[in-house]
Amino acid sequence: MKKIIICMIVFMTLSTSGFAGERPQAFSISPFIGGYTFDGTQHLSTRPVYGLRLGYDITGNWATEAVFDYVNGEPTKGNNTVNLYSYRLDVLYNFMPAGPFVPYLAVGGGGISYDYKYYHDTDATFNFGGGVKYFVTDSIALRGDVRQLLAFAKPDTQYNWEYTAGVTFLFGGKQPATAPVAQPEPEVAPAPVQEAPIEPVPAAEPTPEKMKYCVNLAIEFDIDKTEIRPQYHDEVARVGDFMKKYPTTTAVIEGYTDEVGSAEYNMKLSQGRAESVVNYLVEKFGIEQSRLSAKGYGKTKPIADNSTDAGRQKNRRINAIIDCAIDAKELTSPPERLCMTLKVEFATDSAEIKPRYYDEVNKVGDYMKKYPTTTAVIEGHTDNTGGYEYNMRLSQRRAESVVNYLVEKLGIERSRLSAKGYGPTRRIAYNNTAEGRQTNRRINAVIDCVIKK
């Protein structure tokens, strides 16, 4: 019995990164084992208890359970053994149902049957108590529970105790809802709704396996033309030479225009110019067509004011976004922008960087020390588990933690760094699976370099 209590205490105090908690309209099965201590007036010793709970989550907070358990009682006097069968219906209130750690209170009533060798007896019961669940996956939780049970026997009410540990298995139910960006949700998630479709992931969004090497090609085209003029061949060569040197790379060539002309015209023009760069790379540098794609954005993503000639010139641009499955240390010259995802995982509600992830953050620091003209934005992102405001604060804290590490451990000037928490607003995967939520929980480093040409 002592071991059971110790196990309950251990998993009640766990605080590592975990999985989503209760799901509205889910069914559950919870086998358990523990101890049962009788009122002294019954003259029965403390014995093991075995049982099963069948539950239903009405909402994230409210649930109901049917409970069945069995005790093989041993008397402290004489040898009149007894088999006890308990059955009851409980109502549970879950605190923090959206997180991995779910404490709860419970109350309920039912009956208990005593099956002695020569006679049988049944009493009504009332119970109250509480416990905690810790979700180790989205559908499996460890569980500890303590109850005071009142058996209304004659002539006196008996006060028994039941303390158990077990496992809960969830089936079905609704997934938590995605928090709207424009309307912050409260800490307790509202009724689940179907997730909105994911917007196209930007080409410059890095992945844990590949960083994004972003090059701005200073190419000017003749009016209404897509041909690359000879004086700009060296600009395109920057991409061609790099991709020949690293044959595992792939690239998206992006075309942009200013706002002169209609949206449809500019979309076609930007697509044609991006395709012209792709064709040049294929024909002049022998880059396989399968490694390249073209995307025209027209005038939809300006980076400068279109009311001035200088601003319109900046908006007429060609970008090359190159996927690189290489180490940043291999780069012999920096691009205008380098984007990388850091493989850093945090404990629940924590912004502390664990020592095993230091090497991952060091990649950013080493690169910035090698190229002292670089600056960086550290971006923090979360999944949608928990409230909107909570996730915004948590992502900001984690981004700031990475910035502080780069300043304190690697000597990067603070003026070269900034932190931005985006919470759940920039998801790149659906949050209705564990894999999707893991993908959305990420730290990105977006490093800009001032290059003199």
C-alpha positions in Angstrom: 0.0 0.0 0.0 2.9 2.3 0.8 4.2 1.9 -2.7 0.9 2.8 -4.2 0.7 6.1 -2.3 4.3 6.9 -3.3 3.4 6.3 -7.0 0.4 8.6 -6.7 2.5 11.4 -5.2 5.1 11.0 -7.9 2.9 11.4 -10.9 0.8 14.1 -9.2 4.0 16.2 -9.1 5.1 15.6 -12.7 5.6 18.9 -14.6 7.0 18.2 -18.1 5.7 19.1 -21.5 2.5 17.1 -22.0 -0.6 16.6 -24.2 -4.1 18.0 -24.4 -6.4 17.1 -21.6 -10.2 16.3 -21.4 -12.3 16.2 -24.6 -16.0 17.1 -24.5 -18.3 14.2 -25.4 -15.5 11.7 -24.9 -16.0 8.3 -23.2 -13.5 6.9 -20.8 -12.5 3.6 -19.2 -10.4 3.7 -16.0 -9.2 0.5 -14.4 -7.7 1.1 -10.9 -6.1 -0.5 -7.9 -5.5 0.9 -4.4 -6.3 0.5 -0.8 -9.5 0.5 1.2 -9.6 1.4 4.9 -12.7 0.6 7.0 -14.2 2.4 9.9 -12.9 0.8 13.1 -16.4 -0.2 14.2 -16.5 -2.7 11.3 -13.5 -4.7 12.7 -12.1 -5.1 9.2 -8.4 -4.6 8.2 -7.2 -2.3 5.4 -7.3 -4.3 2.2 -6.5 -3.9 -1.6 -9.3 -2.6 -3.7 -9.8 -3.3 -7.5 -12.2 -1.6 -9.7 -13.3 0.0 -13.0 -14.7 3.5 -13.8 -16.8 4.1 -17.0 -17.0 7.9 -17.7 -18.4 10.5 -20.0 -17.1 14.0 -20.4 -20.2 16.2 -20.7 -18.0 19.3 -21.3 -14.3 19.9 -20.7 -15.1 20.8 -17.0 -18.0 18.5 -16.1 -18.0 14.7 -16.3 -19.9 11.7 -14.8 -18.6 8.2 -14.0 -20.1 4.9 -13.0 -17.8 3.2 -10.5 -17.6 -0.5 -9.6 -15.1 -1.9 -7.2 -14.4 -5.1 -5.1 -12.6 -5.7 -1.7 -11.9 -9.1 -0.2 -12.3 -8.1 3.5 -10.5 -9.7 6.3 -11.7 -9.4 9.9 -9.5 -8.1 12.8 -11.6 -10.4 15.0 -12.6 -14.0 14.3 -12.6 -15.5 10.8 -15.8 -14.3 9.2 -14.4 -13.1 5.9 -16.5 -10.9 3.6 -16.6 -9.9 0.0 -17.6 -6.3 -0.6 -19.0 -4.9 -3.8 -19.4 -1.2 -4.2 -21.2 0.6 -7.0 -21.9 4.3 -7.4 -22.5 7.2 -9.8 -20.2 10.2 -9.4 -20.1 13.7 -10.8 -16.6 15.3 -11.5 -15.5 18.9 -11.9 -12.2 19.2 -13.8 -9.9 22.1 -13.3 -7.6 23.2 -16.2 -9.2 20.6 -18.6 -7.3 21.8 -21.7 -3.9 21.1 -20.2 -2.0 17.8 -19.5 -2.3 18.2 -15.7 -6.1 18.0 -14.7 -7.0 18.1 -11.0 -10.6 17.4 -10.2 -13.2 17.2 -7.4 -15.8 14.5 -7.2 -19.1 13.7 -5.4 -21.5 10.9 -5.7 -23.7 8.2 -4.3 -24.6 4.5 -4.6 -24.5 1.4 -2.5 -22.2 -1.2 -0.9 -23.0 -4.9 -0.6 -21.4 -7.2 2.1 -21.4 -10.8 1.2 -20.6 -12.8 4.4 -20.5 -16.6 4.6 -24.0 -16.8 6.2 -25.8 -13.6 5.3 -25.9 -10.7 2.9 -26.3 -7.0 3.6 -26.5 -3.8 1.6 -26.1 -0.1 2.6 -26.6 3.2 0.8 -23.4 5.2 0.4 -22.3 8.8 -0.2 -18.8 9.8 -1.3 -16.7 12.9 -1.9 -13.1 13.6 -2.7 -10.8 14.4 -5.6 -7.8 13.5 -7.6 -5.6 14.4 -10.5 -5.0 13.1 -14.1 -1.8 13.5 -16.0 -2.1 13.0 -19.8 0.9 11.2 -21.2 -0.7 11.1 -24.7 -3.8 12.8 -26.1 -5.9 9.8 -25.0 -4.1 8.1 -22.1 -3.7 9.6 -18.6 -2.2 8.4 -15.3 -4.6 9.0 -12.4 -4.7 9.2 -8.6 -7.9 9.5 -6.5 -8.8 9.7 -2.8 -12.4 9.4 -1.5 -14.2 9.5 1.8 -17.1 7.0 1.7 -20.0 7.2 4.1 -21.9 4.0 4.4 -25.4 4.5 6.0 -25.5 1.4 8.1 -27.6 0.8 11.2 -27.2 1.9 13.9 -24.3 4.2 13.0 -22.9 5.7 9.8 -19.5 4.2 8.8 -16.7 6.4 7.5 -14.4 4.5 5.1 -11.5 5.7 2.9 -10.5 4.6 -0.6 -7.3 5.7 -2.3 -6.4 4.4 -5.7 -4.1 4.8 -8.7 -5.0 3.8 -12.3 -5.0 4.6 -16.0 -7.7 6.5 -18.0 -8.3 5.8 -21.7 -10.3 8.3 -23.7 -12.4 7.5 -26.7 -13.9 9.9 -29.2 -14.9 13.4 -28.2 -14.2 16.8 -29.8 -10.8 18.4 -30.3 -10.1 21.9 -28.8 -11.0 24.8 -31.0 -8.5 27.1 -32.8 -8.3 30.5 -31.1 -9.3 33.4 -33.5 -6.5 35.8 -34.1 -8.7 39.0 -34.0 -10.7 37.9 -30.9 -8.6 36.7 -28.0 -10.2 33.7 -26.3 -10.4 33.2 -22.5 -8.2 30.9 -20.6 -10.9 28.2 -20.7 -11.4 27.1 -24.3 -14.9 27.6 -25.7 -16.9 24.9 -27.3 -14.8 23.2 -30.0 -15.3 24.1 -33.6 -13.8 22.8 -36.8 -10.4 24.3 -37.6 -10.2 26.8 -40.4 -8.2 25.7 -43.4 -4.4 26.5 -43.2 -3.3 29.4 -45.3 -0.4 28.6 -47.7 2.9 28.4 -45.8 5.3 31.1 -46.9 8.3 29.8 -48.8 10.6 31.4 -46.3 9.1 29.4 -43.4 12.0 27.1 -42.3 11.6 23.5 -41.1 13.7 21.6 -38.5 15.5 19.8 -41.3 16.1 22.7 -43.7 17.0 26.4 -43.3 15.9 29.0 -45.8 18.6 30.9 -47.7 16.9 34.0 -49.1 18.4 36.1 -51.8 17.1 39.4 -53.2 18.1 39.6 -56.9 18.6 43.1 -58.1 17.1 42.6 -61.5 15.3 45.3 -63.5 13.0 44.3 -66.4 11.9 46.3 -69.4 8.3 47.5 -69.3 5.9 44.7 -69.9 8.8 42.3 -70.5 10.0 39.1 -68.8 13.4 38.7 -70.5 16.5 39.0 -68.3 18.8 41.6 -69.6 22.5 40.6 -70.0 23.8 43.0 -67.3 21.8 41.0 -64.7 23.1 37.6 -65.5 25.6 37.8 -62.7 22.7 38.3 -60.2 21.0 35.1 -61.3 24.4 33.4 -61.2 24.4 33.9 -57.4 21.5 31.4 -57.2 22.8 29.1 -59.9 26.3 28.8 -58.5 24.9 28.1 -55.0 22.5 25.4 -56.2 25.3 23.7 -58.2 27.5 23.7 -55.2 24.8 22.2 -53.0 22.9 19.7 -55.3 20.3 18.7 -52.6 18.9 22.3 -52.5 15.6 23.3 -54.0 14.3 26.8 -54.6 11.2 28.9 -55.1 11.6 32.0 -57.3 9.2 34.7 -56.3 8.2 37.6 -58.5 6.7 40.9 -57.3 5.6 44.2 -58.9 4.6 47.7 -57.9 0.9 48.8 -58.0 1.0 50.3 -61.5 -1.6 48.5 -63.6 -4.4 46.1 -62.7 -4.1 43.3 -60.2 -4.6 40.6 -62.9 -2.0 42.2 -65.2 0.6 42.4 -62.4 -0.1 38.9 -61.3 0.6 37.5 -64.8 3.7 39.8 -65.2 5.3 38.7 -61.9 4.6 35.0 -62.7 6.2 35.4 -66.1 9.3 37.1 -64.7 9.7 34.5 -62.0 9.4 31.7 -64.7 12.0 33.5 -66.8 14.5 33.3 -63.9 13.7 29.6 -63.5 14.2 28.9 -67.2 17.5 30.7 -67.2 18.7 28.6 -64.2 17.7 25.4 -66.1 19.2 26.3 -69.4 22.4 28.1 -68.4 23.3 26.3 -65.1 21.9 22.9 -65.7 19.7 23.0 -62.6 17.0 20.3 -62.8 13.6 21.7 -63.4 12.2 19.5 -60.5 14.4 21.5 -58.1 12.8 24.9 -59.1 9.4 26.5 -58.9 8.1 29.9 -59.8 5.5 32.0 -57.9 4.1 35.4 -58.9 2.6 37.6 -56.2 1.9 40.7 -58.4 1.4 43.8 -56.2 0.0 41.9 -53.2 3.1 42.1 -50.9 4.8 45.5 -51.1 7.8 46.2 -49.0 7.9 49.9 -49.6 5.7 52.9 -50.3 4.2 52.8 -53.9 3.6 56.5 -53.9 7.3 57.2 -54.7 9.6 56.1 -57.5 12.1 54.7 -55.0 9.4 52.7 -53.3 8.0 51.3 -56.5 11.5 50.3 -57.6 11.9 48.3 -54.3 8.6 46.6 -54.8 9.6 45.4 -58.4 11.8 42.6 -57.2 12.7 38.9 -57.6 13.5 36.8 -54.5 15.0 33.4 -54.4 14.1 31.2 -51.4 16.4 28.2 -51.3 15.9 25.2 -49.1 19.2 24.1 -47.6 19.8 20.9 -45.7 23.3 22.0 -44.8 25.0 23.4 -41.7 25.2 27.2 -41.6 28.9 26.9 -40.9 29.4 25.7 -44.5 28.2 29.0 -45.9 31.2 31.0 -47.3 29.1 34.2 -47.7 25.9 35.3 -46.0 22.6 35.8 -47.9 20.4 38.8 -47.4 18.3 36.7 -45.1 18.7 33.3 -43.5 15.8 31.6 -41.7 16.1 28.6 -39.5 14.0 26.6 -37.0 15.6 25.7 -33.7 14.9 22.2 -32.4 14.2 23.4 -28.9 11.5 22.0 -26.6 10.3 23.6 -23.4 8.7 22.2 -20.3 5.1 23.1 -19.7 4.6 26.8 -18.9 8.4 27.3 -18.9 10.7 29.4 -20.9 14.0 27.9 -19.6 16.3 26.5 -22.2 17.4 23.0 -21.2 21.2 22.3 -21.6 20.6 19.6 -24.2 19.4 22.4 -26.6 22.3 24.7 -26.1 24.0 23.5 -29.3 20.9 24.3 -31.3 20.8 27.9 -30.1 24.6 28.1 -30.6 24.1 27.8 -34.3 22.5 31.2 -34.4 25.2 32.8 -32.2 28.1 31.3 -34.1 26.6 32.5 -37.4 26.1 36.0 -36.1 29.6 36.2 -34.6 31.0 35.1 -38.0 29.0 37.8 -39.8 28.9 40.9 -37.5 26.7 42.9 -39.8 23.8 40.5 -39.2 20.7 41.2 -37.0 18.1 38.7 -36.0 14.5 38.4 -34.9 13.7 35.4 -32.7 10.1 34.2 -33.2 8.2 32.2 -30.7 5.2 30.1 -31.8 2.7 27.8 -29.9 -0.1 25.4 -30.7 -3.7 26.3 -29.6 -3.8 24.4 -26.3 -4.7 26.9 -23.6 -6.0 30.5 -23.9 -5.0 33.0 -26.6 -3.5 35.6 -24.3 -1.7 32.9 -22.3 -0.1 31.5 -25.5 0.9 35.0 -26.7 2.7 35.6 -23.4 4.3 32.2 -23.4 5.7 32.5 -26.9 7.1 36.0 -26.1 8.8 34.7 -23.0 10.4 31.8 -24.9 11.6 34.0 -27.7 13.1 36.4 -25.1 14.8 33.5 -23.3 16.6 32.6 -26.6 17.6 36.3 -27.0 19.0 36.5 -23.4 21.0 33.3 -24.0 22.6 34.7 -27.1 23.5 37.9 -25.3 24.7 36.3 -22.0 26.3 33.1 -23.3 27.6 34.1 -26.7 28.2 37.8 -26.4 25.9 38.9 -29.2 25.0 42.6 -28.8 21.4 43.0 -27.6 20.9 45.8 -30.1 21.3 43.2 -32.9 18.5 41.0 -31.5 14.7 41.3 -31.0 12.1 38.8 -29.8 8.5 38.4 -31.1 5.9 36.1 -29.8 3.2 35.0 -32.2 1.3 32.5 -30.0 -1.0 30.3 -32.1 -1.5 32.9 -34.9 0.9 31.5 -37.4 0.2 27.8 -37.5 1.8 25.7 -40.2 -0.1 22.5 -39.4 -3.5 21.5 -38.0 -3.8 21.4 -34.2 -6.1 18.4 -34.1 -3.2 15.9 -33.9 -0.2 15.6 -31.6 2.1 15.8 -34.6 0.5 19.0 -35.8 0.7 20.6 -32.4 4.3 19.7 -32.1 5.0 21.2 -35.5 3.3 24.5 -34.5 5.4 24.7 -31.2 8.6 26.1 -32.6 11.3 28.8 -32.4 12.4 30.5 -35.6 15.5 32.6 -36.1 15.2 35.1 -39.0 18.7 36.6 -39.6 19.1 39.6 -41.9 22.5 40.6 -43.2 23.6 44.0 -44.6 25.5 43.2 -47.8 27.6 45.9 -49.6 27.6 45.4 -53.3 
